[in-house]
Amino acid sequence: MKLDIESFQVLDVIVKTGSFARAAEKLHKAQSAISYQIRKLEKQLGIEVFNREKYRAELTPAGRVILNEGRRLLNQVKHIGQLAERYGEGWEPSLEVVIDGALPMDPVMKTLKIMTERDIPTKIKLKVEFLSGVQQRFIKDEADLMMVKDFVASPGLISEALPQIENILVVSPEHPLSQEQHISRDRLQQFVELTVNDSSAIFNDYQRPDYQDAHQFGGDRVFYLSGFIYKKHALLMGLGFGWMPEFLISEELHSGNLVRVDYEGGSQYQFTPRLVSTDFRPLGKAGELFKNLVIKAYHKAASLAERERIQS
């Protein structure tokens, strides 16, 4: 069945104006042309759209349903036209970003909010992975950007530094390690270490990079969890000890629900996350906007956190 979009436009105007005559006037058409469009639509659909026994243009029950669906179709056609216009201005159809779950998400969400408010037509896909799984997802999906804790450099990859993130070795105050001082590595290995699972294991078609977390302690009892939310919960339960990004546990440290482990090798370290793209897939207009906004948002968040740290 081949339907004419113009027939739905005529139907919509007839209902809005209340008569065929006023619709003809509004559309600058002859009334006979308006009547022809409706008869053609009824013939194509095999139903009567208007009750012709009434003085005014009154829809049949089936006609009301067709009107509602027709208006949805007209809105969709209008939306397609708007998208085509925006894409003609240089906006790419889609943008895929892969993020390490160890990085703050607030700056990313604020970036997406700004882009939404600007009515950017690009469809943005945001995926979260962990450790070398970020780069594996970036490779497999041919994504546009990755925000990563660490990555294996290769020709064509372009990276920019984001503000440093503090990692702290913590444990519940109810855990035995919370009461000890100058704890050795051997002593830590006697307890359960909590860590986040490297999500690269799901990419069977790709060789994993030679990546190993240098800050893992290498004991026999290591619990691998699927994300930092679960890891934080396990820490609060007193299940074990582990490294956590400071931004995820600042309240718990302040309240004493988590405490630093007095490890003789140091209970904190910093890492510099990177925002990475590739010159094999140059960023489009939305990609460049996302990159610039998210870098700005990360630096603003880091400055705010530093001021709060100084004040406290």
C-alpha positions as CSV (number, residue, x, y, z in Angstrom):
1,M,0.0,0.0,0.0
2,K,1.5,3.3,-1.1
3,L,0.2,6.3,1.0
4,D,0.5,9.9,0.1
5,I,1.9,12.1,2.9
6,E,0.0,15.1,1.6
7,S,-3.3,13.3,2.2
8,F,-2.5,13.2,5.9
9,Q,-1.5,16.9,5.9
10,V,-4.9,17.7,4.3
11,L,-6.7,15.5,6.8
12,D,-5.0,17.3,9.7
13,V,-5.9,20.8,8.4
14,I,-9.5,19.8,7.8
15,V,-9.9,18.7,11.4
16,K,-8.1,21.7,12.7
17,T,-10.2,24.2,10.7
18,G,-13.5,22.3,10.9
19,S,-14.5,22.1,7.2
20,F,-13.3,21.3,3.8
21,A,-13.9,24.8,2.6
22,R,-11.7,26.4,5.3
23,A,-9.0,23.8,4.8
24,A,-9.0,24.7,1.1
25,E,-8.6,28.3,2.0
26,K,-5.8,27.7,4.4
27,L,-3.9,25.5,2.0
28,H,-4.6,27.7,-1.0
29,K,-6.2,24.9,-2.9
30,A,-9.5,24.4,-4.6
31,Q,-12.1,22.6,-2.4
32,S,-12.4,19.9,-5.1
33,A,-8.7,19.2,-4.7
34,I,-9.1,18.8,-0.9
35,S,-12.1,16.4,-1.4
36,Y,-10.0,14.4,-4.0
37,Q,-7.2,14.0,-1.5
38,I,-9.5,12.6,1.2
39,R,-11.3,10.3,-1.3
40,K,-7.9,9.0,-2.5
41,L,-6.9,8.4,1.1
42,E,-10.1,6.5,1.9
43,K,-9.7,4.4,-1.2
44,Q,-6.1,3.5,-0.3
45,L,-7.1,2.6,3.2
46,G,-10.4,0.9,2.3
47,I,-12.3,2.8,5.0
48,E,-14.4,6.0,5.4
49,V,-12.5,8.7,7.2
50,F,-15.3,11.2,7.4
51,N,-19.0,10.8,8.2
52,R,-20.6,12.5,5.3
53,E,-24.1,12.5,6.8
54,K,-23.1,15.3,9.2
55,Y,-23.0,19.0,8.3
56,R,-19.6,19.6,9.7
57,A,-16.5,17.5,8.8
58,E,-16.8,14.8,11.5
59,L,-14.4,11.9,11.7
60,T,-15.6,8.3,11.9
61,P,-14.2,6.2,14.8
62,A,-11.7,4.7,12.3
63,G,-10.9,8.2,11.0
64,R,-9.9,9.4,14.5
65,V,-7.4,6.6,14.7
66,I,-6.1,7.3,11.3
67,L,-5.8,11.0,12.2
68,N,-3.7,10.2,15.3
69,E,-1.4,7.9,13.4
70,G,-1.2,10.3,10.6
71,R,-0.1,13.1,12.9
72,R,2.6,10.8,14.3
73,L,3.8,10.2,10.8
74,L,3.8,13.9,10.0
75,N,5.9,14.6,13.1
76,Q,8.3,11.8,12.1
77,V,8.7,13.2,8.6
78,K,9.3,16.7,10.1
79,H,11.9,15.2,12.5
80,I,13.7,13.4,9.6
81,G,13.8,16.7,7.7
82,Q,15.3,18.5,10.8
83,L,17.9,15.7,11.2
84,A,18.9,15.9,7.6
85,E,19.3,19.7,7.9
86,R,21.5,19.3,11.0
87,Y,23.6,16.5,9.4
88,G,24.1,18.8,6.5
89,E,25.6,21.2,8.9
90,G,28.3,18.7,9.7
91,W,26.9,16.7,12.7
92,E,27.8,13.0,12.4
93,P,24.9,10.4,12.8
94,S,26.5,8.6,15.8
95,L,29.3,9.0,18.4
96,E,30.6,6.1,20.6
97,V,32.5,6.8,23.7
98,V,34.1,4.1,25.9
99,I,34.9,5.0,29.5
100,D,36.8,3.3,32.3
101,G,34.6,2.7,35.3
102,A,37.4,4.1,37.5
103,L,36.9,7.6,36.2
104,P,34.3,10.2,37.5
105,M,31.1,10.1,35.6
106,D,29.7,13.5,36.7
107,P,31.7,15.5,34.1
108,V,30.6,13.1,31.4
109,M,26.9,13.5,32.4
110,K,27.2,17.2,32.5
111,T,28.7,17.2,29.0
112,L,25.8,15.0,27.7
113,K,23.3,17.4,29.4
114,I,24.8,20.4,27.6
115,M,24.7,18.6,24.3
116,T,21.1,17.6,24.9
117,E,20.2,21.2,25.7
118,R,21.8,22.3,22.4
119,D,19.6,19.7,20.6
120,I,22.6,18.0,19.0
121,P,21.2,15.4,16.5
122,T,24.1,12.9,16.9
123,K,23.2,9.6,18.6
124,I,25.7,9.2,21.5
125,K,26.5,5.7,22.8
126,L,28.3,5.6,26.1
127,K,29.8,2.3,27.2
128,V,31.6,1.5,30.5
129,E,34.4,-1.1,30.7
130,F,37.3,-1.7,33.1
131,L,41.1,-1.7,32.8
132,S,42.2,-3.2,29.4
133,G,38.6,-3.9,28.5
134,V,38.3,-0.2,27.7
135,Q,40.8,-0.4,24.8
136,Q,39.4,-3.8,23.7
137,R,35.9,-2.3,23.4
138,F,37.4,0.7,21.6
139,I,39.0,-1.6,19.1
140,K,36.2,-4.0,18.6
141,D,33.4,-1.4,18.2
142,E,35.6,1.0,16.3
143,A,34.5,3.7,18.8
144,D,35.3,7.3,18.4
145,L,36.7,8.1,21.9
146,M,37.9,6.3,24.9
147,M,38.5,7.7,28.4
148,V,40.9,5.3,30.0
149,K,43.1,4.8,33.0
150,D,45.8,3.2,31.0
151,F,46.2,2.0,27.4
152,V,48.7,0.4,25.0
153,A,50.0,3.1,22.6
154,S,50.0,2.3,18.9
155,P,50.3,4.3,15.7
156,G,47.3,6.5,15.0
157,L,46.2,6.9,18.6
158,I,46.0,10.5,19.9
159,S,45.7,11.1,23.6
160,E,45.2,14.1,25.9
161,A,45.7,14.1,29.6
162,L,42.8,14.6,32.0
163,P,43.3,15.7,35.7
164,Q,45.0,13.2,38.0
165,I,42.9,10.9,40.1
166,E,43.8,9.8,43.6
167,N,43.5,6.1,44.6
168,I,43.5,5.2,48.2
169,L,44.0,1.8,49.9
170,V,41.1,1.4,52.3
171,V,39.4,-1.0,54.6
172,S,36.4,-1.1,56.9
173,P,37.2,0.0,60.5
174,E,35.9,-3.4,61.6
175,H,38.6,-5.2,59.6
176,P,41.7,-6.4,61.4
177,L,44.0,-4.4,59.1
178,S,42.4,-1.1,60.3
179,Q,44.1,-1.6,63.7
180,E,47.6,-2.4,62.4
181,Q,50.5,0.0,61.5
182,H,53.4,-0.2,59.0
183,I,51.8,-3.2,57.3
184,S,54.0,-5.2,55.0
185,R,53.1,-6.7,51.6
186,D,53.4,-10.2,53.0
187,R,50.9,-9.3,55.8
188,L,48.4,-7.9,53.3
189,Q,48.6,-11.1,51.3
190,Q,47.1,-12.9,54.2
191,F,43.8,-11.2,53.8
192,V,41.2,-11.0,51.0
193,E,42.1,-8.4,48.4
194,L,39.2,-6.8,46.5
195,T,39.7,-5.7,43.0
196,V,37.6,-4.9,39.9
197,N,37.6,-7.5,37.1
198,D,39.4,-6.7,33.9
199,S,36.5,-6.7,31.4
200,S,38.8,-7.5,28.4
201,A,38.1,-11.2,29.1
202,I,34.8,-10.9,27.1
203,F,36.6,-10.0,23.9
204,N,37.6,-13.4,22.8
205,D,38.5,-12.4,19.3
206,Y,41.2,-10.0,20.4
207,Q,44.5,-10.6,22.0
208,R,44.6,-8.9,25.4
209,P,47.3,-6.2,25.8
210,D,50.1,-7.1,28.1
211,Y,48.4,-5.4,31.0
212,Q,48.7,-6.1,34.7
213,D,47.7,-3.8,37.5
214,A,51.0,-3.0,39.2
215,H,49.2,-2.0,42.4
216,Q,47.6,-5.4,42.9
217,F,49.3,-7.3,45.8
218,G,49.3,-10.7,44.3
219,G,48.0,-12.8,47.2
220,D,46.2,-16.1,46.9
221,R,42.8,-14.7,48.0
222,V,41.7,-12.1,45.5
223,F,38.0,-11.4,44.9
224,Y,37.3,-10.0,41.4
225,L,34.1,-7.8,41.3
226,S,32.3,-6.5,38.3
227,G,32.4,-2.8,39.2
228,F,33.3,-0.2,41.8
229,I,29.8,-0.1,43.3
230,Y,30.1,-3.8,44.3
231,K,33.7,-3.3,45.4
232,K,32.7,-0.4,47.7
233,H,29.9,-2.4,49.2
234,A,32.2,-5.3,49.9
235,L,34.7,-2.9,51.5
236,L,32.0,-1.5,53.8
237,M,31.0,-5.0,54.8
238,G,34.5,-5.7,55.9
239,L,35.0,-8.5,53.3
240,G,38.6,-7.3,52.5
241,F,40.8,-4.4,51.5
242,G,41.4,-2.7,48.2
243,W,42.2,0.4,46.2
244,M,39.4,2.9,45.5
245,P,39.3,6.2,43.6
246,E,39.0,8.9,46.3
247,F,36.0,10.6,44.6
248,L,34.0,7.5,45.1
249,I,34.7,7.2,48.9
250,S,35.2,10.8,50.1
251,E,32.1,10.7,52.2
252,E,33.0,7.3,53.7
253,L,36.5,8.5,54.6
254,H,35.1,11.6,56.2
255,S,32.5,9.7,58.2
256,G,35.0,6.9,59.2
257,N,33.1,4.1,57.5
258,L,36.2,3.4,55.6
259,V,39.8,4.1,56.7
260,R,43.2,4.1,55.1
261,V,45.3,1.0,55.3
262,D,48.7,1.9,56.9
263,Y,50.7,0.0,54.2
264,E,54.5,0.6,54.4
265,G,54.6,1.0,50.6
266,G,52.2,3.9,50.7
267,S,48.4,4.0,51.0
268,Q,47.7,6.2,48.0
269,Y,48.9,6.8,44.5
270,Q,47.8,9.0,41.5
271,F,47.1,8.1,37.9
272,T,46.6,10.3,34.9
273,P,43.6,9.2,32.8
274,R,43.7,9.9,29.1
275,L,41.2,10.9,26.5
276,V,42.1,9.0,23.4
277,S,40.9,9.2,19.7
278,T,42.4,7.8,16.5
279,D,43.3,9.6,13.3
280,F,41.9,6.6,11.4
281,R,38.5,7.8,12.4
282,P,38.7,11.6,12.7
283,L,36.2,13.2,15.1
284,G,33.2,14.9,13.6
285,K,31.5,18.0,14.9
286,A,29.8,16.2,17.8
287,G,32.9,14.3,18.7
288,E,35.0,17.5,18.8
289,L,32.3,19.2,20.9
290,F,32.1,16.3,23.3
291,K,35.9,16.2,23.7
292,N,36.2,19.9,24.4
293,L,33.2,20.0,26.8
294,V,34.3,16.9,28.8
295,I,37.9,18.1,29.2
296,K,36.6,21.4,30.5
297,A,34.2,19.6,32.8
298,Y,36.9,17.4,34.2
299,H,39.2,20.3,34.9
300,K,36.4,22.3,36.5
301,A,35.5,19.3,38.8
302,A,39.2,18.8,39.7
303,S,39.5,22.5,40.6
304,L,36.4,22.3,42.8
305,A,37.6,19.2,44.5
306,E,41.0,20.8,45.2
307,R,39.4,23.9,46.8
308,E,37.2,21.7,49.0
309,R,40.3,19.7,50.0
310,I,42.1,22.9,51.0
311,Q,39.1,24.3,53.0
312,S,38.7,21.0,54.9
